[in-house]
Amino acid sequence: MRTETCDYFVIGSGIAGLMSALYLAPHGRVLLVTKKRLDDCNTNRAQGGIACVMGEGDTFEQHVSDTLVAGAGLCDEEVVRAVIAGGPARIEDLVRMGVSFNPRTDGAPGFDLGREGGHSQRRVLHAGDITGQRVESVLVERVLAHPNIQAVEHTMVIDLITTGWLKRPGVNRCVGAYVLSPLTGEISAVRAPCTILATGGCGKAYLYTCNPDIATGDGVALAWRAGAEIANMEFIQFHPTCLYHPQAKRFLISEAVRGEGAELVDAEGRPFMRKYDPRGALAPRDVVARAIDSEMKRTGAPYCCLDIRHKPASFLKERFPTIYETCFKFGLDLARDLIPIVPSAHYCCGGVRARLDGVTSLPGLYAVGETACTGLHGANRLASNSLLEALVCAYETAGRLVNEPQSLPDGLRIPDWEYGTAVASDEAVMVAHNWMEVRTCMWDYVGIVRTDKRLARARRRIRNLRREIREYYFDYLVTADTLELRNLALVAELIVRSAMRRKESRGLHYTLDHPETRRRALDTRLPGRAR
């Protein structure tokens, strides 16, 4: 079996992984792996932008306050302040690398700043309405050009390797991972004193999501199986406005559209948000998603709508060129038509419990970006704070690793992968069937509105599915599909277990059996279960 050794092992190629690699590369050899293409990630699909205090009249205190309000009492205020204060310098890093954000339209110095739900000021930097794509393309180019970074596509991590699993004495720590090349079937190992999880979210745990197909919660599953602590997995953010059209797969209508004055209306064109929240269409996402869900159930309509017909087509084409063009391709004109939308699973506010500098409960393992639960988002993420968190935490994590260098234990050898009696699968239909069953179960029973009975039903079904998947995993040769299903089912169970522990309604977790919010907010932490 082939074994690679590096100074820093980065798993994932969104903004968190790429920036971690770039910050670390001057200080050692970086191996970055991603399970599809480098640009196949959530970052590449981020339309809105990056929230950062850059405009006149805005302050760190206002951004902090908006973040704390959205987080519904569960944010770590120290982390919130550090991320927001660190934002401007990290934006400067992106600009120096070649990212071009939209400049002010009046010709004055500075950036054109958008406003999104929950923000009291215009503070969202954007590059048209494809901010993530612009950022991702620049960072990928930089990574591929750096001599200290080896970027390997189409490579999936099977499991993390720890000294405890290797039965070595001393404190249990992560020392690398087994990885699979799905294109060849080869399994190899990576040895590294520092492993950084930057694998993104878990939206594919739900039947309807705006996430790409790669979002199967791999980082959370890997960390939990290695023994790391997980927190707040019940807080799944549903983006309120995913385009409702039979041929539109996972296309978001950015929150920035509401920031420019779009109203939420029912299928007959009647506004409804004011009866749910005085902030109307610019209320935080949890409020908006529940309001849309409620209106759909009240009217029996399969969707609600966005109405921005009061804006001229010239403005909409310039401000939202991709959204305008995509909707037009499906026969919808933003300037003339109501745009049908539904909520869809979008972002996980929980994850691997981590500090601002990526440190997890498992030495040698670090987590950055959506994979991590740093305390920034609390019970509900404020719009466009996610890319900001990834930037700042990648920088802080790299700083810690450089200032406190680590080494592998003396004489560490990773044993060859044991295939046992596993054979090639002749039951691939099981993977497809169980994949769909997990996602349907989560959508039906662990969605925007929950009950104790639905959660208990979901837990029973997912536990049964996990037993079947475990048997299949050990009987047959490892494939990428099997690994994703294994991770997806585990993350689904972690979401359900966390939701069952929270006997209140807070932020993104709303349950009919416990509609009140408790005076004291508590994390729902789950200790990892080392293999």
C-alpha positions as CSV (number, residue, x, y, z in Angstrom):
1,M,0.0,0.0,0.0
2,R,1.3,3.5,-0.9
3,T,1.7,6.0,2.0
4,E,2.1,9.7,1.5
5,T,3.7,11.9,4.2
6,C,3.1,15.6,4.5
7,D,3.3,18.4,7.0
8,Y,-0.4,19.5,6.6
9,F,-3.2,17.3,5.3
10,V,-6.2,19.4,4.1
11,I,-9.5,17.6,3.3
12,G,-11.8,19.7,1.1
13,S,-11.5,22.4,-1.6
14,G,-14.0,25.1,-0.8
15,I,-12.9,28.5,0.6
16,A,-12.0,27.0,4.0
17,G,-9.7,24.3,2.5
18,L,-8.1,26.4,-0.2
19,M,-7.3,29.3,2.1
20,S,-6.0,27.0,4.8
21,A,-3.7,25.4,2.2
22,L,-2.5,28.8,0.9
23,Y,-1.8,30.2,4.4
24,L,0.1,27.1,5.4
25,A,2.1,26.5,2.1
26,P,5.0,28.9,2.9
27,H,5.7,26.8,6.0
28,G,5.6,23.2,4.8
29,R,4.3,20.7,2.4
30,V,0.6,20.7,2.0
31,L,-1.4,17.8,0.6
32,L,-5.0,18.8,-0.3
33,V,-7.5,16.2,-1.4
34,T,-11.1,16.6,-2.6
35,K,-13.5,13.9,-3.6
36,K,-14.6,15.5,-6.9
37,R,-13.2,18.4,-8.8
38,L,-11.5,21.3,-6.9
39,D,-14.4,23.6,-7.8
40,D,-17.1,21.1,-6.9
41,C,-18.1,22.7,-3.5
42,N,-20.6,24.9,-1.8
43,T,-18.4,27.9,-2.1
44,N,-18.6,27.8,-5.9
45,R,-22.4,28.2,-5.6
46,A,-22.5,31.0,-3.1
47,Q,-24.4,33.8,-4.8
48,G,-24.8,36.5,-2.1
49,G,-21.3,37.4,-0.9
50,I,-19.2,38.0,2.2
51,A,-20.5,40.0,5.1
52,C,-17.9,42.4,6.4
53,V,-17.9,45.9,8.0
54,M,-16.6,48.1,5.2
55,G,-19.1,50.9,4.7
56,E,-19.7,54.3,6.2
57,G,-22.0,54.3,9.1
58,D,-21.5,50.6,9.8
59,T,-19.6,49.4,12.9
60,F,-18.3,46.1,14.3
61,E,-20.8,46.5,17.1
62,Q,-23.7,46.6,14.8
63,H,-22.5,43.5,12.9
64,V,-21.9,41.7,16.3
65,S,-25.4,42.7,17.4
66,D,-27.0,41.4,14.2
67,T,-25.1,38.1,14.5
68,L,-26.1,37.6,18.1
69,V,-29.8,38.4,17.4
70,A,-29.8,35.8,14.6
71,G,-28.0,33.2,16.7
72,A,-30.9,33.3,19.2
73,G,-28.8,33.2,22.4
74,L,-26.4,30.4,21.4
75,C,-23.5,32.4,19.8
76,D,-20.1,32.5,21.5
77,E,-19.8,36.3,21.7
78,E,-16.0,36.2,22.0
79,V,-15.8,34.2,18.7
80,V,-18.4,36.5,17.1
81,R,-16.3,39.6,17.9
82,A,-13.0,38.0,16.8
83,V,-14.4,36.8,13.4
84,I,-16.1,40.2,12.6
85,A,-13.0,42.2,13.7
86,G,-10.8,40.0,11.6
87,G,-12.9,40.3,8.5
88,P,-11.4,43.5,6.8
89,A,-7.8,42.1,6.8
90,R,-8.9,38.8,5.3
91,I,-10.9,40.6,2.6
92,E,-7.7,42.5,1.8
93,D,-6.0,39.1,1.4
94,L,-8.6,38.1,-1.2
95,V,-8.2,41.3,-3.1
96,R,-4.4,40.9,-3.2
97,M,-4.8,37.4,-4.6
98,G,-6.9,38.8,-7.4
99,V,-10.6,38.6,-6.3
100,S,-12.5,41.5,-7.8
101,F,-15.6,42.6,-5.8
102,N,-18.1,45.0,-7.3
103,P,-16.9,48.6,-6.8
104,R,-19.2,51.5,-5.7
105,T,-21.5,52.6,-8.4
106,D,-20.9,56.3,-7.7
107,G,-17.2,56.1,-8.6
108,A,-16.1,56.7,-5.0
109,P,-13.5,54.4,-3.4
110,G,-14.8,51.3,-1.8
111,F,-17.1,48.4,-2.6
112,D,-20.7,48.1,-3.6
113,L,-22.3,46.6,-0.5
114,G,-25.6,44.6,-0.5
115,R,-28.0,44.0,2.4
116,E,-29.5,40.7,3.3
117,G,-31.9,39.3,5.9
118,G,-31.0,40.1,9.5
119,H,-28.5,42.8,8.7
120,S,-29.1,46.3,9.9
121,Q,-26.7,47.8,7.4
122,R,-25.5,47.2,3.8
123,R,-22.3,45.2,4.4
124,V,-22.3,42.3,2.0
125,L,-19.4,42.4,-0.6
126,H,-20.3,40.7,-3.8
127,A,-19.0,39.9,-7.3
128,G,-22.1,40.2,-9.3
129,D,-24.4,37.4,-8.1
130,I,-21.7,34.7,-8.5
131,T,-19.4,35.7,-5.6
132,G,-18.5,32.2,-4.6
133,Q,-17.6,31.2,-8.2
134,R,-15.3,34.3,-8.5
135,V,-13.6,33.6,-5.2
136,E,-13.2,29.9,-5.9
137,S,-11.7,30.3,-9.4
138,V,-9.0,32.7,-8.1
139,L,-8.1,30.4,-5.1
140,V,-8.0,27.3,-7.2
141,E,-5.6,29.0,-9.6
142,R,-3.4,30.1,-6.7
143,V,-3.4,26.6,-5.2
144,L,-2.5,24.9,-8.4
145,A,0.4,27.3,-9.0
146,H,1.9,26.9,-5.5
147,P,5.0,24.6,-5.4
148,N,4.3,23.5,-1.8
149,I,0.7,22.4,-2.4
150,Q,-0.2,19.1,-4.0
151,A,-3.9,19.1,-4.9
152,V,-5.4,15.8,-5.7
153,E,-8.9,15.5,-7.1
154,H,-11.3,12.5,-7.1
155,T,-9.9,11.2,-3.8
156,M,-12.2,10.3,-0.9
157,V,-11.2,9.9,2.8
158,I,-12.4,6.5,4.2
159,D,-11.5,7.1,7.8
160,L,-9.2,9.1,9.9
161,I,-6.3,7.2,11.6
162,T,-5.6,7.8,15.3
163,T,-3.0,6.5,17.7
164,G,-5.7,5.0,19.7
165,W,-6.9,2.9,16.8
166,L,-3.2,1.9,16.2
167,K,-3.0,0.9,19.9
168,R,-0.1,3.2,20.6
169,P,0.4,4.4,24.2
170,G,-0.2,8.0,25.2
171,V,-2.9,10.6,24.4
172,N,-5.1,9.6,21.4
173,R,-4.4,11.9,18.4
174,C,-5.1,12.0,14.7
175,V,-2.1,11.0,12.5
176,G,-3.6,10.8,9.0
177,A,-6.2,8.9,7.1
178,Y,-7.0,6.1,4.7
179,V,-8.1,7.4,1.3
180,L,-9.7,5.9,-1.8
181,S,-9.2,6.8,-5.4
182,P,-12.7,6.0,-6.9
183,L,-11.3,6.1,-10.4
184,T,-8.9,3.3,-9.8
185,G,-10.2,1.6,-6.7
186,E,-6.8,2.1,-5.0
187,I,-6.7,2.6,-1.3
188,S,-3.6,4.4,0.2
189,A,-2.7,6.2,3.4
190,V,-1.7,9.7,4.4
191,R,0.6,10.4,7.4
192,A,0.4,13.9,8.8
193,P,0.9,15.6,12.2
194,C,-1.9,18.0,11.3
195,T,-5.2,17.1,9.5
196,I,-7.6,19.9,8.6
197,L,-11.3,19.0,7.9
198,A,-12.8,21.5,5.5
199,T,-15.4,19.3,3.8
200,G,-18.4,21.6,3.9
201,G,-22.0,20.7,4.8
202,C,-24.5,17.9,4.8
203,G,-27.5,19.3,2.8
204,K,-27.8,16.0,0.9
205,A,-29.1,14.4,4.1
206,Y,-32.4,16.0,3.0
207,L,-34.5,15.2,0.0
208,Y,-34.7,18.9,-1.2
209,T,-31.5,20.9,-0.9
210,C,-29.7,23.6,-2.8
211,N,-26.3,22.0,-1.9
212,P,-24.2,20.2,-4.5
213,D,-24.1,16.4,-4.5
214,I,-20.8,16.3,-2.6
215,A,-22.5,17.7,0.6
216,T,-22.8,14.5,2.4
217,G,-21.4,15.5,5.8
218,D,-18.2,13.6,5.4
219,G,-16.1,15.7,7.8
220,V,-18.6,15.4,10.7
221,A,-18.9,11.7,10.1
222,L,-15.1,11.2,9.9
223,A,-14.5,13.2,13.1
224,W,-17.2,11.5,15.1
225,R,-15.9,8.0,14.2
226,A,-12.4,9.1,15.2
227,G,-13.7,10.3,18.6
228,A,-14.1,14.0,18.2
229,E,-16.9,16.0,19.8
230,I,-19.8,17.1,17.7
231,A,-22.2,20.0,18.6
232,N,-25.5,21.6,17.7
233,M,-26.4,19.4,14.7
234,E,-30.1,20.1,15.1
235,F,-29.6,23.6,13.7
236,I,-30.1,23.0,9.9
237,Q,-30.7,26.2,8.0
238,F,-33.3,26.0,5.3
239,H,-32.8,28.6,2.6
240,P,-36.2,30.2,2.1
241,T,-36.0,30.8,-1.6
242,C,-35.0,28.0,-3.8
243,L,-36.5,28.2,-7.3
244,Y,-39.5,26.0,-7.7
245,H,-39.4,24.6,-11.2
246,P,-39.4,21.0,-12.4
247,Q,-36.2,21.5,-14.5
248,A,-34.3,23.7,-12.0
249,K,-32.1,21.6,-9.9
250,R,-30.8,23.2,-6.7
251,F,-31.0,26.8,-8.0
252,L,-31.1,29.5,-5.3
253,I,-32.7,32.9,-5.6
254,S,-30.2,34.8,-3.4
255,E,-31.3,36.6,-0.3
256,A,-29.7,39.7,-1.9
257,V,-32.8,39.9,-4.1
258,R,-34.9,40.5,-1.0
259,G,-32.2,42.9,0.1
260,E,-32.9,45.0,-3.0
261,G,-36.6,45.1,-2.2
262,A,-38.2,41.8,-3.3
263,E,-41.4,41.0,-1.3
264,L,-42.5,37.5,-0.3
265,V,-46.1,36.8,-1.5
266,D,-48.4,33.8,-1.8
267,A,-49.2,32.2,-5.1
268,E,-51.9,34.8,-5.6
269,G,-49.5,37.7,-5.1
270,R,-50.6,38.7,-1.6
271,P,-47.7,39.7,0.8
272,F,-47.6,37.8,4.0
273,M,-44.4,38.3,5.9
274,R,-45.5,41.3,8.0
275,K,-47.9,39.2,9.9
276,Y,-45.0,36.9,10.9
277,D,-42.3,39.4,11.7
278,P,-42.1,43.3,11.6
279,R,-38.9,43.0,9.6
280,G,-40.9,41.5,6.7
281,A,-38.9,39.8,3.9
282,L,-35.6,40.8,5.6
283,A,-36.3,38.8,8.8
284,P,-33.7,36.1,9.6
285,R,-33.8,32.9,7.5
286,D,-35.4,30.7,10.2
287,V,-38.3,33.1,10.5
288,V,-38.8,33.4,6.8
289,A,-38.5,29.7,6.1
290,R,-41.1,28.9,8.8
291,A,-43.4,31.6,7.4
292,I,-43.2,30.2,3.9
293,D,-43.8,26.7,5.2
294,S,-46.8,27.9,7.2
295,E,-48.3,29.7,4.1
296,M,-47.8,26.7,1.9
297,K,-49.6,24.5,4.5
298,R,-52.4,27.1,5.0
299,T,-53.1,27.6,1.3
300,G,-52.3,24.1,0.1
301,A,-50.1,25.7,-2.6
302,P,-46.8,23.8,-3.5
303,Y,-44.9,27.1,-3.4
304,C,-44.8,30.8,-2.5
305,C,-43.3,33.6,-4.6
306,L,-40.9,36.4,-4.8
307,D,-42.1,39.7,-6.2
308,I,-39.6,42.3,-7.4
309,R,-41.6,43.5,-10.4
310,H,-41.3,47.1,-9.2
311,K,-37.6,47.1,-10.2
312,P,-36.7,47.8,-13.9
313,A,-35.3,45.0,-16.0
314,S,-32.1,47.0,-16.6
315,F,-31.3,47.1,-12.8
316,L,-32.1,43.4,-12.3
317,K,-30.0,42.4,-15.2
318,E,-27.0,44.3,-13.9
319,R,-27.4,43.4,-10.2
320,F,-28.4,39.8,-10.7
321,P,-27.2,38.7,-14.1
322,T,-27.0,35.0,-13.4
323,I,-30.3,34.8,-11.5
324,Y,-32.1,36.9,-14.2
325,E,-30.7,34.7,-17.0
326,T,-31.4,31.4,-15.3
327,C,-35.0,32.4,-14.5
328,F,-35.5,33.6,-18.0
329,K,-34.2,30.3,-19.3
330,F,-37.1,28.6,-17.4
331,G,-39.7,31.1,-18.8
332,L,-39.7,33.5,-15.9
333,D,-38.9,37.2,-16.1
334,L,-37.8,38.8,-12.8
335,A,-39.1,42.1,-14.0
336,R,-42.5,40.9,-15.0
337,D,-43.3,37.6,-13.2
338,L,-43.8,36.3,-9.7
339,I,-40.9,33.8,-9.1
340,P,-42.1,30.6,-7.5
341,I,-39.9,29.5,-4.5
342,V,-39.7,26.9,-1.8
343,P,-37.4,26.4,1.2
344,S,-34.6,23.8,0.9
345,A,-31.9,22.5,3.2
346,H,-28.9,24.9,2.9
347,Y,-26.5,25.1,5.8
348,C,-25.5,23.3,9.0
349,C,-24.8,25.6,11.9
350,G,-23.5,22.6,14.0
351,G,-20.6,20.4,13.3
352,V,-17.2,19.3,14.7
353,R,-16.8,21.3,17.9
354,A,-13.8,23.6,17.2
355,R,-12.2,26.8,18.4
356,L,-11.6,29.9,16.2
357,D,-8.1,28.4,15.5
358,G,-9.6,25.1,14.3
359,V,-8.6,23.1,17.4
360,T,-11.0,20.2,18.1
361,S,-11.3,17.8,21.0
362,L,-9.0,15.3,19.2
363,P,-5.4,16.4,19.1
364,G,-4.0,16.6,15.6
365,L,-7.4,17.2,14.1
366,Y,-8.6,20.7,13.1
367,A,-11.9,21.8,11.5
368,V,-12.6,24.9,9.5
369,G,-15.7,26.3,7.7
370,E,-19.1,24.7,7.6
371,T,-17.7,21.4,8.9
372,A,-16.9,23.2,12.2
373,C,-19.1,24.5,15.0
374,T,-17.1,27.4,16.4
375,G,-20.0,29.2,18.1
376,L,-20.2,32.0,15.5
377,H,-23.6,31.1,14.1
378,G,-25.3,29.8,17.3
379,A,-28.8,28.6,16.6
380,N,-29.1,30.4,13.2
381,R,-26.5,31.7,10.8
382,L,-26.7,35.3,9.8
383,A,-26.7,35.6,6.0
384,S,-23.2,35.8,4.3
385,N,-21.4,35.2,7.6
386,S,-20.2,31.7,6.5
387,L,-17.6,32.8,3.9
388,L,-16.3,35.3,6.5
389,E,-16.0,32.6,9.1
390,A,-14.1,30.3,6.7
391,L,-11.6,33.1,5.8
392,V,-10.9,34.2,9.4
393,C,-10.7,30.7,10.8
394,A,-8.5,29.4,8.0
395,Y,-6.1,32.2,8.8
396,E,-6.2,31.6,12.6
397,T,-5.8,27.9,12.2
398,A,-2.8,28.3,10.0
399,G,-1.3,30.7,12.5
400,R,-1.7,28.2,15.3
401,L,-0.1,25.4,13.3
402,V,2.8,27.5,12.3
403,N,3.4,28.9,15.7
404,E,3.0,25.6,17.5
405,P,4.5,23.0,15.0
406,Q,3.7,19.4,15.6
407,S,5.4,16.1,14.6
408,L,4.3,12.5,14.1
409,P,5.1,10.0,16.9
410,D,8.5,8.3,16.5
411,G,8.4,5.2,14.4
412,L,4.8,5.6,13.4
413,R,3.8,3.1,10.7
414,I,0.3,2.9,9.2
415,P,-0.7,-0.7,8.5
416,D,-1.9,-1.8,5.0
417,W,-5.7,-1.6,4.4
418,E,-7.3,-4.9,5.3
419,Y,-9.8,-6.1,2.7
420,G,-10.8,-9.2,4.6
421,T,-13.3,-11.3,2.8
422,A,-14.9,-8.3,1.0
423,V,-15.9,-8.8,-2.6
424,A,-17.2,-6.6,-5.4
425,S,-20.8,-5.6,-4.8
426,D,-23.7,-7.2,-6.8
427,E,-26.3,-5.3,-4.8
428,A,-25.7,-1.7,-5.7
429,V,-29.5,-1.1,-5.7
430,M,-29.2,-1.2,-1.9
431,V,-27.1,1.9,-1.9
432,A,-29.5,3.8,-4.1
433,H,-32.6,2.7,-2.2
434,N,-31.1,3.5,1.3
435,W,-29.8,6.8,0.1
436,M,-33.3,7.9,-1.0
437,E,-34.9,6.5,2.2
438,V,-32.5,8.4,4.5
439,R,-33.2,11.7,2.7
440,T,-37.0,11.2,2.5
441,C,-37.1,10.3,6.2
442,M,-35.2,13.4,7.1
443,W,-37.3,15.7,4.9
444,D,-40.6,14.3,6.2
445,Y,-39.7,14.0,10.0
446,V,-36.8,16.3,10.7
447,G,-37.6,19.3,8.6
448,I,-38.5,23.0,9.3
449,V,-41.2,22.1,11.9
450,R,-40.6,19.1,14.2
451,T,-42.4,17.0,16.8
452,D,-41.2,14.4,19.4
453,K,-43.2,11.7,17.6
454,R,-41.6,12.5,14.2
455,L,-38.1,12.6,15.6
456,A,-38.6,9.2,17.4
457,R,-39.9,7.7,14.1
458,A,-36.9,9.1,12.2
459,R,-34.4,7.8,14.8
460,R,-35.9,4.2,14.6
461,R,-35.8,4.2,10.8
462,I,-32.3,5.7,10.4
463,R,-30.9,3.3,13.0
464,N,-32.2,0.3,11.1
465,L,-30.8,1.8,7.9
466,R,-27.4,2.3,9.5
467,R,-27.3,-1.4,10.6
468,E,-28.0,-2.4,7.0
469,I,-25.3,0.0,5.7
470,R,-22.8,-1.2,8.2
471,E,-23.2,-4.8,7.1
472,Y,-23.0,-3.8,3.4
473,Y,-19.8,-1.8,4.1
474,F,-18.0,-4.7,5.6
475,D,-19.2,-7.3,3.1
476,Y,-18.2,-5.5,-0.1
477,L,-15.3,-3.6,-1.5
478,V,-15.3,0.1,-0.6
479,T,-16.7,2.5,-3.2
480,A,-17.3,6.2,-3.1
481,D,-21.1,5.6,-3.2
482,T,-20.8,3.3,-0.1
483,L,-18.7,5.8,1.8
484,E,-21.1,8.7,1.1
485,L,-24.1,6.7,2.1
486,R,-22.3,5.6,5.3
487,N,-21.5,9.2,6.2
488,L,-24.9,10.5,5.2
489,A,-26.8,8.0,7.4
490,L,-24.5,8.7,10.4
491,V,-24.9,12.5,10.1
492,A,-28.7,12.1,9.8
493,E,-28.7,10.2,13.1
494,L,-26.6,12.8,14.7
495,I,-29.0,15.5,13.6
496,V,-32.0,13.5,15.0
497,R,-30.2,12.8,18.3
498,S,-29.3,16.4,18.8
499,A,-32.9,17.5,17.9
500,M,-34.3,15.1,20.4
501,R,-32.1,16.5,23.2
502,R,-33.3,20.1,22.7
503,K,-36.6,20.3,24.5
504,E,-37.3,23.9,23.4
505,S,-37.7,25.9,20.2
506,R,-34.7,28.1,19.4
507,G,-33.4,29.5,16.1
508,L,-33.6,26.9,13.4
509,H,-34.9,24.2,15.7
510,Y,-38.7,24.6,16.0
511,T,-40.8,21.9,17.6
512,L,-44.6,21.9,18.2
513,D,-44.2,19.9,21.4
514,H,-41.8,22.5,23.0
515,P,-42.7,25.9,21.4
516,E,-41.2,28.0,24.2
517,T,-37.6,29.1,24.3
518,R,-35.7,28.4,27.6
519,R,-34.1,31.2,29.5
520,R,-30.7,29.5,29.4
521,A,-29.3,28.3,26.1
522,L,-27.3,25.1,26.1
523,D,-25.2,23.4,23.4
524,T,-26.3,19.9,22.4
525,R,-22.9,18.2,22.4
526,L,-22.3,14.6,21.4
527,P,-19.0,12.9,22.2
528,G,-17.5,11.0,19.3
529,R,-17.3,7.3,19.2
530,A,-13.8,6.1,18.3
531,R,-13.7,3.1,16.1
